[in-house]
Amino acid sequence: MDLMVVFWGLLALAAEGIRCQGVYAPPTVRIIHSGHACNVEEERHTERVYTIREGETLELTCLVTGHPRPQIRWTKTAGSVSDRFQDSSVFNETLVIAKILRNQGGRYYCKAENGLGSPAIKSIRVDVYYLDDPVVTVHQSIGEAKEQFYYERTVFLRCVANSNPPVRYSWHRGREVLTQGSDKGVEIYEPFFTQQGETKILKLKNLRPQDYANYSCIASVRNVCGIPDRSVIFRLTNKTASPSIKLLVEDPIVVNPGQTVSLVCITTGGEPPPILTWVSSNDSLPQRSVVKGGTLTLPAITSEEAGIYSCVASNNVGNPAKKSTTIVVRALKKGRFWITPDPYHNDDNIQIGREVKISCQVEATPPEELIFSWLKNGRALRSSERMVITQTDPDISPGTTNLDIIDLKFTDFGTYTCVAALKGGGIPEISIDVNISSTTVPPSLTVPRGKSPLVAREGDTVELECLVSGKPKPIILWSRADKEAPMPDGSMQMESYDGVLRIVNVSREMTGSYRCQTSQYNGFNVKPREAVVELMVQYPPTVEPVHMEVRQGLGRPVVMTCRVLRAHPSRVLRFEWLLSNRLLHAGAFDPQKDETEYTIRNLNREGWGEYTCNVINEAGAGKCTFQVTGKAYPPEFYYDTYSPLWQDRPRVYGFKLQWTQMNPNAVDRIVAYRLGIRQMGLQRWWEQEITEEGNIGKGELMTHNLTELIKPESYEVRLTPITRFGEGDSTVRIVTYSAPINPHLREFHCSFEEEPICMFTQDKNDDFDWTRHSAATRDTKYTPNTGPSADRTGSKQGFYMYIETSRPRKEGDQARLISPLFNVAPKNPYGINNPPAYCFGFFYHMYGKHIGTLNALLKQKGQMTSEAPVWSLSGNQGDRWKQAKVSIHPTSSFQVVLEGVRGPGIEGDIAIDDITLEEGECRDPPPKWDERISYCSVCTTLEQYDILCSIVATVLVK
């Protein structure tokens, strides 16, 4: 009778939509976890610590409520630069980090906001556990023998292992466990913290013969997160010695670019045999380098690969040995010159009878190999009383040569060439020509008339120009003069050989003053010349709103306002209003205002459309766009609705469609909604009208129940508001049959139709896993006489979970499926005196001659899974689905566990489906309800079951 009441109640809800009062709700948030958590502990203020092993998958889900649907954002506490959280925030409900690393631990925040009230924030701390292999290093007391470990020497064995949580150490000598006080010759220091991590030291006082043995250090985190212990063995002998090495190369090594360089390092001592590695002063070895044993080969070396290379030998005894050599790659670069006229005259021009000095500078590697020579008009020039050549000048930078011409004569005019080379050849020479003539003059800079200030429009290509004179003509350097800001290419200075700075696609940020100046080595030893060019970049007006929806009822006025925020030049010339491409109004902009308006006195259908306001200055136009319509706003679906409505029928489900109306009285009162629904993949729509009586309030929650939806199909639902002016804009959503994800207990139901299987997880400590399958995809070729031929509802497309007992499974193997964590909120804040009751139900299929056992267990927080099952059944139960129900009384947050145990043979598949968890003690199911489902797959309503199916079932049973 109760079932009939429920059924007819659902039919009544389907006949008319139900509207209930509601309001827009601010967000709430909670975090649930899945993936591979080792443990989840409660912290103060209800925040949790989630423990996970390094390399596992972190998966956190942020469940929110609120309307409109809140936006979700995951962030992480600020850490070091290397600890940035994927360089940005994550805007998904579920945060997944595959193969998590130790530096990705920390506090993760889920923030939800929908514009109502304050954002809701919850956090969870993720603690990543790991244990690295321990390392044993051996040391002697300071000042004692370094080559070998003699008798009567004190030796320290230090064990280090990086871990989280803190590690525990134990020492063994051979098979003997060493503890403090167990051997008078042994002293064990308690762990202490160093930069390398926690350390434990074993002190061997005055070495004895029995001290020469195998020592093992075992590091343990006590199997936390299933992390096994790790150990390392070190053999101490009377030959144990720290490493020593020798480099079979010169220091330094001077080579030409392109040569292949080989560095050879050999060990000359050390027990155990040292391991050789190479390091470079450039942080890392060149990519093309080849290391083979103790030999490092650098093929076709370049100048960038020059530096210090070190061979390091380590055998964990004493300090590592290190030998280094320097590779010098010969090179000549950056030749430059300058002219110094007679310092006793104020005139910088070159004149007959004065002294002139030509200076030439070159960067050379190595600098001691640098040699210079001078030519005049192509002929070699020798030092004389009137032409003095100085190879090095202590007052000038290294690598400099000077040519002093005393008492300049007319015959001295000509081209002087400075030639730089390296001893031994192999590197091309550098030659610099300097022309000395009566026209040689120092540089000067001017800005051409009309070139400053320079006015340009945003996006143009501009040329800033400085006229440079002088012989020889110097290089010009451009920089910002008004502020410390980079140039357009990102550098602080830009070079120009013609005095012109070209800027492509100039922007408004580039407005300002630019300095042009001669470089320091400008051909003369004089102060750099400079000038300033002003650049003004014009840009179109920036306006608001850029885009705006305007909705108004027919016959009513509409006012649109376009506001100017900034523009250059700020004097705006004119404005124009358009509907589509039709000009409505244009004119000059009022200089006393920063906005322009356009008014529609009586809105009609011809006035619907896109209105554009162009505000125009010399640089272009800024555009405000208004979308004007008399249609009602679209409704907003209330997304917190649980997907399926429970119906006591196997093939159909219902859905409670909930929505609010955005600005319900924007154009006119909404009199009805047009509801359209179609099955995904099909073209046909079914439509009906839902009438609305009275005014709809802002934030009012409306409801309409959809029924007769076929499992497990998905549907597209379209909802359109209707006013006396016609239909408004529609909203569409997809309704999918799926069990809710960990909802309130009274609503939990899982039929395994979706891949996430309702957040059930496989036990990592069992022997094998449960498998999700449907009868349409399951291969029964090898075991035809076991397992279900359909899911619990009789559908071959429906899914269920089962254990596959074929090889390599053996008798007694266990598979455990664990539910999500359910919270029990005590009414008494000091504890639970009367634990609440819950009814745990499920359907099972146990068909086959080798059926083992199906157990249901209860796992409470902070406790191991209960040893005794709360429900258990063994053996063949026939080829049909049956229902099991059991009352449970948890005292804290809990999970339910379904355990399948393999029987003696391969025909022992056990299946489960339709798991439910309800508040309250279990009630007996309707008489023979599950039998009627099994036998009467053609029945679709309760009335048919009561009238027709009871007769069919009776006949089939007989």
FENJO-V450982 format. One record per residue. N is the residue number from 1. RES is the residue in one letter. SS is DSSP state (@ for helix, = for strand, . for the rest). D_CENTER is the distance of its C-alpha to the mean C-alpha in whole Angstrom. Layout:
{{N & RES & SS & D_CENTER} {N & RES & SS & D_CENTER}}
This chain:
{{1 & M & . & 56} {2 & D & @ & 53} {3 & L & @ & 51} {4 & M & @ & 53} {5 & V & @ & 53} {6 & V & @ & 49} {7 & F & @ & 49} {8 & W & @ & 52} {9 & G & @ & 49} {10 & L & @ & 47} {11 & L & @ & 49} {12 & A & @ & 50} {13 & L & @ & 46} {14 & A & @ & 46} {15 & A & @ & 49} {16 & E & . & 48} {17 & G & . & 45} {18 & I & = & 45} {19 & R & = & 43} {20 & C & . & 43} {21 & Q & . & 42} {22 & G & . & 38} {23 & V & . & 36} {24 & Y & . & 33} {25 & A & = & 31} {26 & P & = & 28} {27 & P & = & 25} {28 & T & = & 25} {29 & V & = & 22} {30 & R & = & 22} {31 & I & = & 19} {32 & I & = & 20} {33 & H & = & 19} {34 & S & = & 19} {35 & G & = & 18} {36 & H & . & 20} {37 & A & = & 21} {38 & C & = & 23} {39 & N & = & 24} {40 & V & = & 24} {41 & E & = & 26} {42 & E & = & 27} {43 & E & . & 27} {44 & R & @ & 29} {45 & H & @ & 28} {46 & T & @ & 27} {47 & E & . & 24} {48 & R & = & 23} {49 & V & = & 21} {50 & Y & = & 19} {51 & T & = & 20} {52 & I & = & 19} {53 & R & = & 19} {54 & E & . & 17} {55 & G & . & 16} {56 & E & . & 17} {57 & T & . & 14} {58 & L & = & 13} {59 & E & = & 14} {60 & L & = & 14} {61 & T & = & 16} {62 & C & = & 17} {63 & L & = & 21} {64 & V & = & 22} {65 & T & = & 26} {66 & G & = & 27} {67 & H & = & 28} {68 & P & . & 27} {69 & R & . & 24} {70 & P & . & 22} {71 & Q & = & 18} {72 & I & = & 16} {73 & R & = & 13} {74 & W & = & 11} {75 & T & = & 10} {76 & K & = & 11} {77 & T & . & 14} {78 & A & . & 14} {79 & G & . & 14} {80 & S & . & 15} {81 & V & @ & 13} {82 & S & @ & 12} {83 & D & @ & 11} {84 & R & . & 8} {85 & F & . & 6} {86 & Q & . & 2} {87 & D & . & 5} {88 & S & . & 6} {89 & S & . & 7} {90 & V & = & 7} {91 & F & . & 11} {92 & N & . & 12} {93 & E & . & 15} {94 & T & = & 13} {95 & L & = & 10} {96 & V & = & 10} {97 & I & = & 9} {98 & A & . & 11} {99 & K & . & 13} {100 & I & . & 12} {101 & L & . & 13} {102 & R & @ & 15} {103 & N & @ & 13} {104 & Q & @ & 11} {105 & G & . & 14} {106 & G & = & 15} {107 & R & = & 15} {108 & Y & = & 13} {109 & Y & = & 14} {110 & C & = & 15} {111 & K & = & 17} {112 & A & = & 19} {113 & E & = & 21} {114 & N & . & 24} {115 & G & . & 26} {116 & L & . & 29} {117 & G & . & 29} {118 & S & . & 26} {119 & P & . & 23} {120 & A & = & 22} {121 & I & = & 20} {122 & K & = & 20} {123 & S & = & 18} {124 & I & = & 18} {125 & R & = & 18} {126 & V & = & 16} {127 & D & = & 18} {128 & V & = & 17} {129 & Y & = & 21} {130 & Y & = & 22} {131 & L & = & 25} {132 & D & . & 26} {133 & D & . & 29} {134 & P & . & 31} {135 & V & = & 33} {136 & V & = & 37} {137 & T & = & 38} {138 & V & = & 42} {139 & H & = & 44} {140 & Q & = & 48} {141 & S & . & 49} {142 & I & . & 49} {143 & G & . & 52} {144 & E & . & 53} {145 & A & . & 54} {146 & K & . & 50} {147 & E & . & 52} {148 & Q & . & 52} {149 & F & . & 52} {150 & Y & . & 56} {151 & Y & . & 58} {152 & E & . & 58} {153 & R & . & 54} {154 & T & . & 52} {155 & V & = & 48} {156 & F & = & 45} {157 & L & = & 42} {158 & R & = & 39} {159 & C & = & 36} {160 & V & = & 32} {161 & A & . & 29} {162 & N & . & 26} {163 & S & = & 25} {164 & N & = & 24} {165 & P & . & 26} {166 & P & . & 29} {167 & V & . & 31} {168 & R & = & 34} {169 & Y & = & 36} {170 & S & = & 40} {171 & W & = & 42} {172 & H & = & 44} {173 & R & = & 47} {174 & G & . & 48} {175 & R & . & 48} {176 & E & = & 49} {177 & V & = & 47} {178 & L & = & 47} {179 & T & . & 47} {180 & Q & . & 48} {181 & G & . & 52} {182 & S & . & 53} {183 & D & . & 54} {184 & K & . & 56} {185 & G & . & 54} {186 & V & = & 51} {187 & E & = & 49} {188 & I & = & 45} {189 & Y & . & 43} {190 & E & . & 41} {191 & P & . & 37} {192 & F & = & 36} {193 & F & = & 33} {194 & T & = & 32} {195 & Q & . & 29} {196 & Q & . & 29} {197 & G & = & 28} {198 & E & = & 31} {199 & T & = & 34} {200 & K & = & 38} {201 & I & = & 41} {202 & L & = & 44} {203 & K & = & 47} {204 & L & = & 50} {205 & K & . & 53} {206 & N & . & 56} {207 & L & . & 55} {208 & R & . & 57} {209 & P & @ & 57} {210 & Q & @ & 56} {211 & D & @ & 53} {212 & Y & . & 52} {213 & A & . & 50} {214 & N & = & 46} {215 & Y & = & 44} {216 & S & = & 41} {217 & C & = & 38} {218 & I & = & 36} {219 & A & = & 33} {220 & S & = & 32} {221 & V & . & 30} {222 & R & . & 32} {223 & N & . & 31} {224 & V & @ & 28} {225 & C & @ & 25} {226 & G & @ & 28} {227 & I & . & 27} {228 & P & . & 30} {229 & D & . & 32} {230 & R & = & 32} {231 & S & = & 35} {232 & V & = & 36} {233 & I & = & 40} {234 & F & = & 42} {235 & R & = & 45} {236 & L & . & 48} {237 & T & . & 51} {238 & N & . & 54} {239 & K & . & 52} {240 & T & . & 49} {241 & A & = & 48} {242 & S & = & 45} {243 & P & = & 44} {244 & S & = & 46} {245 & I & = & 45} {246 & K & = & 47} {247 & L & = & 46} {248 & L & . & 48} {249 & V & . & 47} {250 & E & . & 49} {251 & D & . & 47} {252 & P & . & 46} {253 & I & = & 46} {254 & V & = & 47} {255 & V & = & 46} {256 & N & = & 46} {257 & P & . & 42} {258 & G & . & 42} {259 & Q & . & 44} {260 & T & . & 42} {261 & V & = & 42} {262 & S & = & 42} {263 & L & = & 42} {264 & V & = & 44} {265 & C & = & 43} {266 & I & = & 45} {267 & T & = & 46} {268 & T & = & 49} {269 & G & = & 49} {270 & G & = & 46} {271 & E & = & 46} {272 & P & . & 44} {273 & P & . & 44} {274 & P & . & 41} {275 & I & = & 38} {276 & L & = & 38} {277 & T & = & 34} {278 & W & = & 34} {279 & V & = & 32} {280 & S & = & 32} {281 & S & . & 33} {282 & N & . & 30} {283 & D & . & 27} {284 & S & . & 27} {285 & L & . & 30} {286 & P & . & 30} {287 & Q & . & 28} {288 & R & . & 32} {289 & S & . & 33} {290 & V & = & 35} {291 & V & = & 35} {292 & K & = & 38} {293 & G & . & 39} {294 & G & . & 40} {295 & T & = & 41} {296 & L & = & 38} {297 & T & = & 39} {298 & L & = & 37} {299 & P & . & 38} {300 & A & . & 39} {301 & I & . & 38} {302 & T & . & 37} {303 & S & @ & 38} {304 & E & @ & 34} {305 & E & @ & 34} {306 & A & . & 37} {307 & G & = & 37} {308 & I & = & 38} {309 & Y & = & 37} {310 & S & = & 37} {311 & C & = & 38} {312 & V & = & 37} {313 & A & = & 39} {314 & S & = & 38} {315 & N & . & 40} {316 & N & . & 38} {317 & V & = & 42} {318 & G & . & 42} {319 & N & . & 40} {320 & P & . & 39} {321 & A & = & 41} {322 & K & = & 40} {323 & K & = & 42} {324 & S & = & 41} {325 & T & = & 42} {326 & T & = & 42} {327 & I & = & 41} {328 & V & = & 43} {329 & V & = & 42} {330 & R & = & 45} {331 & A & = & 45} {332 & L & = & 46} {333 & K & = & 44} {334 & K & = & 45} {335 & G & = & 48} {336 & R & = & 50} {337 & F & = & 53} {338 & W & = & 55} {339 & I & = & 58} {340 & T & = & 60} {341 & P & . & 64} {342 & D & . & 66} {343 & P & . & 65} {344 & Y & . & 69} {345 & H & . & 69} {346 & N & . & 66} {347 & D & . & 66} {348 & D & . & 63} {349 & N & . & 65} {350 & I & . & 66} {351 & Q & . & 70} {352 & I & . & 73} {353 & G & . & 74} {354 & R & . & 71} {355 & E & . & 69} {356 & V & = & 65} {357 & K & = & 63} {358 & I & = & 60} {359 & S & = & 57} {360 & C & = & 54} {361 & Q & = & 51} {362 & V & = & 49} {363 & E & = & 46} {364 & A & = & 47} {365 & T & = & 46} {366 & P & . & 47} {367 & P & @ & 49} {368 & E & @ & 53} {369 & E & @ & 53} {370 & L & = & 53} {371 & I & = & 57} {372 & F & = & 58} {373 & S & = & 61} {374 & W & = & 62} {375 & L & = & 64} {376 & K & = & 66} {377 & N & . & 66} {378 & G & . & 65} {379 & R & = & 67} {380 & A & = & 67} {381 & L & = & 67} {382 & R & . & 69} {383 & S & . & 69} {384 & S & . & 72} {385 & E & . & 74} {386 & R & . & 73} {387 & M & = & 69} {388 & V & = & 68} {389 & I & = & 65} {390 & T & = & 62} {391 & Q & . & 60} {392 & T & . & 58} {393 & D & . & 58} {394 & P & . & 57} {395 & D & . & 57} {396 & I & . & 54} {397 & S & . & 51} {398 & P & . & 51} {399 & G & . & 52} {400 & T & = & 54} {401 & T & = & 57} {402 & N & = & 60} {403 & L & = & 63} {404 & D & = & 65} {405 & I & = & 68} {406 & I & . & 71} {407 & D & . & 73} {408 & L & . & 72} {409 & K & . & 74} {410 & F & @ & 74} {411 & T & @ & 74} {412 & D & @ & 71} {413 & F & . & 69} {414 & G & = & 67} {415 & T & = & 63} {416 & Y & = & 62} {417 & T & = & 60} {418 & C & = & 58} {419 & V & = & 57} {420 & A & = & 54} {421 & A & = & 54} {422 & L & = & 53} {423 & K & . & 55} {424 & G & . & 55} {425 & G & . & 54} {426 & G & . & 51} {427 & I & . & 49} {428 & P & . & 50} {429 & E & . & 52} {430 & I & = & 51} {431 & S & = & 54} {432 & I & = & 54} {433 & D & = & 57} {434 & V & = & 58} {435 & N & = & 61} {436 & I & = & 64} {437 & S & . & 66} {438 & S & . & 68} {439 & T & . & 65} {440 & T & . & 62} {441 & V & . & 61} {442 & P & . & 58} {443 & P & . & 55} {444 & S & = & 55} {445 & L & = & 53} {446 & T & = & 53} {447 & V & . & 51} {448 & P & . & 53} {449 & R & . & 55} {450 & G & . & 53} {451 & K & . & 49} {452 & S & . & 48} {453 & P & . & 47} {454 & L & = & 45} {455 & V & = & 44} {456 & A & = & 42} {457 & R & = & 40} {458 & E & . & 36} {459 & G & . & 35} {460 & D & . & 38} {461 & T & . & 38} {462 & V & = & 40} {463 & E & = & 43} {464 & L & = & 43} {465 & E & = & 47} {466 & C & . & 49} {467 & L & = & 52} {468 & V & = & 52} {469 & S & = & 56} {470 & G & . & 57} {471 & K & . & 58} {472 & P & . & 56} {473 & K & . & 53} {474 & P & . & 50} {475 & I & . & 46} {476 & I & = & 45} {477 & L & = & 42} {478 & W & = & 40} {479 & S & = & 38} {480 & R & = & 37} {481 & A & . & 40} {482 & D & . & 39} {483 & K & . & 36} {484 & E & . & 34} {485 & A & . & 32} {486 & P & . & 30} {487 & M & . & 32} {488 & P & . & 31} {489 & D & . & 30} {490 & G & . & 28} {491 & S & . & 30} {492 & M & . & 33} {493 & Q & . & 36} {494 & M & = & 37} {495 & E & = & 40} {496 & S & = & 42} {497 & Y & . & 46} {498 & D & . & 47} {499 & G & . & 47} {500 & V & = & 44} {501 & L & = & 41} {502 & R & = & 39} {503 & I & = & 36} {504 & V & . & 35} {505 & N & . & 33} {506 & V & . & 34} {507 & S & . & 32} {508 & R & @ & 34} {509 & E & @ & 32} {510 & M & @ & 34} {511 & T & . & 37} {512 & G & = & 39} {513 & S & = & 41} {514 & Y & = & 41} {515 & R & = & 43} {516 & C & = & 44} {517 & Q & = & 46} {518 & T & = & 48} {519 & S & . & 46} {520 & Q & . & 48} {521 & Y & . & 49} {522 & N & . & 51} {523 & G & = & 54} {524 & F & = & 56} {525 & N & . & 56} {526 & V & . & 55} {527 & K & . & 53} {528 & P & . & 50} {529 & R & . & 51} {530 & E & = & 49} {531 & A & = & 49} {532 & V & = & 46} {533 & V & = & 45} {534 & E & = & 44} {535 & L & = & 42} {536 & M & = & 41} {537 & V & = & 39} {538 & Q & = & 40} {539 & Y & = & 37} {540 & P & = & 38} {541 & P & = & 38} {542 & T & = & 35} {543 & V & = & 35} {544 & E & = & 34} {545 & P & . & 34} {546 & V & . & 32} {547 & H & = & 32} {548 & M & = & 34} {549 & E & = & 35} {550 & V & = & 39} {551 & R & = & 41} {552 & Q & . & 44} {553 & G & . & 47} {554 & L & . & 50} {555 & G & . & 53} {556 & R & . & 51} {557 & P & . & 50} {558 & V & = & 47} {559 & V & = & 46} {560 & M & = & 43} {561 & T & = & 42} {562 & C & = & 40} {563 & R & = & 39} {564 & V & = & 39} {565 & L & = & 36} {566 & R & = & 37} {567 & A & = & 39} {568 & H & = & 40} {569 & P & . & 43} {570 & S & . & 43} {571 & R & . & 47} {572 & V & . & 46} {573 & L & . & 48} {574 & R & = & 48} {575 & F & = & 46} {576 & E & = & 47} {577 & W & = & 46} {578 & L & = & 45} {579 & L & = & 45} {580 & S & . & 44} {581 & N & . & 45} {582 & R & = & 49} {583 & L & = & 49} {584 & L & = & 50} {585 & H & = & 51} {586 & A & = & 51} {587 & G & = & 52} {588 & A & = & 51} {589 & F & . & 49} {590 & D & . & 51} {591 & P & . & 50} {592 & Q & . & 50} {593 & K & . & 47} {594 & D & . & 44} {595 & E & = & 44} {596 & T & = & 45} {597 & E & = & 46} {598 & Y & = & 47} {599 & T & = & 49} {600 & I & = & 50} {601 & R & . & 53} {602 & N & . & 53} {603 & L & . & 50} {604 & N & . & 51} {605 & R & @ & 49} {606 & E & @ & 50} {607 & G & @ & 48} {608 & W & . & 45} {609 & G & = & 42} {610 & E & = & 40} {611 & Y & = & 42} {612 & T & = & 41} {613 & C & = & 42} {614 & N & = & 42} {615 & V & = & 42} {616 & I & = & 43} {617 & N & = & 44} {618 & E & . & 45} {619 & A & . & 41} {620 & G & = & 40} {621 & A & = & 40} {622 & G & = & 37} {623 & K & = & 37} {624 & C & = & 37} {625 & T & = & 36} {626 & F & = & 38} {627 & Q & = & 38} {628 & V & = & 41} {629 & T & = & 42} {630 & G & . & 44} {631 & K & . & 42} {632 & A & . & 41} {633 & Y & . & 37} {634 & P & . & 35} {635 & P & = & 35} {636 & E & = & 31} {637 & F & = & 31} {638 & Y & . & 30} {639 & Y & . & 27} {640 & D & . & 28} {641 & T & . & 31} {642 & Y & . & 31} {643 & S & . & 31} {644 & P & . & 34} {645 & L & = & 37} {646 & W & . & 39} {647 & Q & . & 43} {648 & D & . & 45} {649 & R & . & 45} {650 & P & . & 44} {651 & R & . & 43} {652 & V & = & 42} {653 & Y & = & 39} {654 & G & = & 39} {655 & F & = & 36} {656 & K & = & 37} {657 & L & = & 36} {658 & Q & = & 35} {659 & W & = & 35} {660 & T & = & 35} {661 & Q & = & 37} {662 & M & . & 35} {663 & N & . & 38} {664 & P & . & 41} {665 & N & . & 44} {666 & A & . & 42} {667 & V & . & 45} {668 & D & . & 47} {669 & R & . & 47} {670 & I & . & 45} {671 & V & . & 48} {672 & A & = & 46} {673 & Y & = & 43} {674 & R & = & 43} {675 & L & = & 41} {676 & G & = & 40} {677 & I & = & 39} {678 & R & = & 39} {679 & Q & = & 37} {680 & M & . & 34} {681 & G & . & 36} {682 & L & . & 39} {683 & Q & . & 40} {684 & R & . & 43} {685 & W & . & 42} {686 & W & = & 44} {687 & E & = & 45} {688 & Q & = & 46} {689 & E & = & 47} {690 & I & = & 46} {691 & T & = & 48} {692 & E & . & 48} {693 & E & . & 50} {694 & G & . & 50} {695 & N & . & 47} {696 & I & . & 44} {697 & G & . & 42} {698 & K & . & 39} {699 & G & . & 36} {700 & E & . & 39} {701 & L & . & 38} {702 & M & = & 39} {703 & T & = & 40} {704 & H & = & 41} {705 & N & = & 41} {706 & L & = & 40} {707 & T & = & 42} {708 & E & = & 43} {709 & L & = & 40} {710 & I & = & 40} {711 & K & . & 38} {712 & P & . & 35} {713 & E & . & 35} {714 & S & . & 33} {715 & Y & = & 34} {716 & E & = & 33} {717 & V & = & 35} {718 & R & = & 36} {719 & L & = & 37} {720 & T & = & 39} {721 & P & = & 41} {722 & I & = & 45} {723 & T & = & 47} {724 & R & . & 51} {725 & F & . & 49} {726 & G & = & 47} {727 & E & = & 44} {728 & G & = & 41} {729 & D & = & 37} {730 & S & = & 36} {731 & T & = & 33} {732 & V & = & 32} {733 & R & = & 30} {734 & I & = & 29} {735 & V & = & 31} {736 & T & . & 30} {737 & Y & . & 32} {738 & S & . & 30} {739 & A & . & 30} {740 & P & . & 28} {741 & I & . & 26} {742 & N & . & 27} {743 & P & . & 29} {744 & H & . & 32} {745 & L & @ & 35} {746 & R & @ & 37} {747 & E & @ & 35} {748 & F & = & 33} {749 & H & = & 34} {750 & C & = & 33} {751 & S & . & 34} {752 & F & . & 31} {753 & E & . & 31} {754 & E & . & 27} {755 & E & . & 25} {756 & P & . & 23} {757 & I & @ & 27} {758 & C & @ & 27} {759 & M & @ & 24} {760 & F & . & 27} {761 & T & = & 26} {762 & Q & = & 28} {763 & D & . & 29} {764 & K & . & 28} {765 & N & . & 31} {766 & D & . & 34} {767 & D & . & 35} {768 & F & . & 33} {769 & D & . & 32} {770 & W & . & 33} {771 & T & = & 32} {772 & R & = & 31} {773 & H & = & 34} {774 & S & = & 36} {775 & A & . & 40} {776 & A & . & 39} {777 & T & . & 37} {778 & R & . & 38} {779 & D & . & 40} {780 & T & . & 44} {781 & K & . & 46} {782 & Y & . & 46} {783 & T & . & 46} {784 & P & . & 48} {785 & N & . & 50} {786 & T & . & 47} {787 & G & . & 44} {788 & P & . & 44} {789 & S & . & 45} {790 & A & . & 43} {791 & D & . & 41} {792 & R & . & 42} {793 & T & . & 43} {794 & G & . & 45} {795 & S & . & 42} {796 & K & . & 41} {797 & Q & . & 38} {798 & G & . & 37} {799 & F & = & 35} {800 & Y & = & 35} {801 & M & = & 34} {802 & Y & = & 37} {803 & I & = & 37} {804 & E & . & 38} {805 & T & . & 41} {806 & S & . & 42} {807 & R & . & 42} {808 & P & . & 40} {809 & R & . & 41} {810 & K & . & 44} {811 & E & . & 46} {812 & G & . & 44} {813 & D & . & 40} {814 & Q & = & 38} {815 & A & = & 35} {816 & R & = & 34} {817 & L & = & 32} {818 & I & = & 30} {819 & S & . & 30} {820 & P & . & 27} {821 & L & . & 28} {822 & F & = & 31} {823 & N & . & 31} {824 & V & . & 35} {825 & A & . & 36} {826 & P & . & 39} {827 & K & . & 42} {828 & N & . & 43} {829 & P & . & 40} {830 & Y & . & 42} {831 & G & . & 42} {832 & I & . & 42} {833 & N & . & 46} {834 & N & . & 47} {835 & P & . & 44} {836 & P & . & 43} {837 & A & . & 43} {838 & Y & = & 41} {839 & C & = & 42} {840 & F & = & 40} {841 & G & = & 41} {842 & F & = & 40} {843 & F & = & 42} {844 & Y & = & 43} {845 & H & = & 44} {846 & M & = & 46} {847 & Y & . & 48} {848 & G & . & 50} {849 & K & . & 52} {850 & H & . & 50} {851 & I & . & 48} {852 & G & . & 47} {853 & T & = & 45} {854 & L & = & 43} {855 & N & = & 42} {856 & A & = & 40} {857 & L & = & 39} {858 & L & = & 38} {859 & K & = & 35} {860 & Q & = & 35} {861 & K & . & 32} {862 & G & . & 33} {863 & Q & . & 36} {864 & M & . & 36} {865 & T & . & 36} {866 & S & . & 40} {867 & E & . & 42} {868 & A & . & 45} {869 & P & . & 43} {870 & V & . & 44} {871 & W & = & 45} {872 & S & = & 46} {873 & L & = & 48} {874 & S & = & 49} {875 & G & . & 51} {876 & N & . & 51} {877 & Q & . & 51} {878 & G & . & 52} {879 & D & . & 50} {880 & R & . & 49} {881 & W & . & 46} {882 & K & = & 47} {883 & Q & = & 46} {884 & A & = & 45} {885 & K & = & 45} {886 & V & = & 45} {887 & S & = & 45} {888 & I & = & 43} {889 & H & . & 43} {890 & P & . & 40} {891 & T & . & 40} {892 & S & . & 36} {893 & S & . & 33} {894 & F & = & 33} {895 & Q & = & 32} {896 & V & = & 35} {897 & V & = & 35} {898 & L & = & 36} {899 & E & = & 38} {900 & G & = & 39} {901 & V & = & 42} {902 & R & . & 43} {903 & G & . & 47} {904 & P & . & 49} {905 & G & . & 48} {906 & I & . & 46} {907 & E & . & 48} {908 & G & . & 46} {909 & D & . & 43} {910 & I & = & 42} {911 & A & = & 40} {912 & I & = & 39} {913 & D & = & 38} {914 & D & = & 37} {915 & I & = & 36} {916 & T & = & 37} {917 & L & = & 37} {918 & E & = & 39} {919 & E & = & 41} {920 & G & . & 44} {921 & E & . & 47} {922 & C & . & 47} {923 & R & . & 50} {924 & D & . & 51} {925 & P & . & 50} {926 & P & . & 53} {927 & P & . & 56} {928 & K & . & 55} {929 & W & @ & 52} {930 & D & @ & 50} {931 & E & @ & 53} {932 & R & @ & 53} {933 & I & @ & 50} {934 & S & @ & 50} {935 & Y & @ & 54} {936 & C & . & 53} {937 & S & . & 50} {938 & V & . & 52} {939 & C & . & 52} {940 & T & . & 50} {941 & T & . & 51} {942 & L & @ & 53} {943 & E & @ & 56} {944 & Q & @ & 56} {945 & Y & @ & 55} {946 & D & @ & 58} {947 & I & @ & 61} {948 & L & @ & 60} {949 & C & @ & 58} {950 & S & @ & 60} {951 & I & @ & 62} {952 & V & @ & 60} {953 & A & @ & 59} {954 & T & @ & 62} {955 & V & @ & 64} {956 & L & @ & 61} {957 & V & @ & 61} {958 & K & . & 65}}
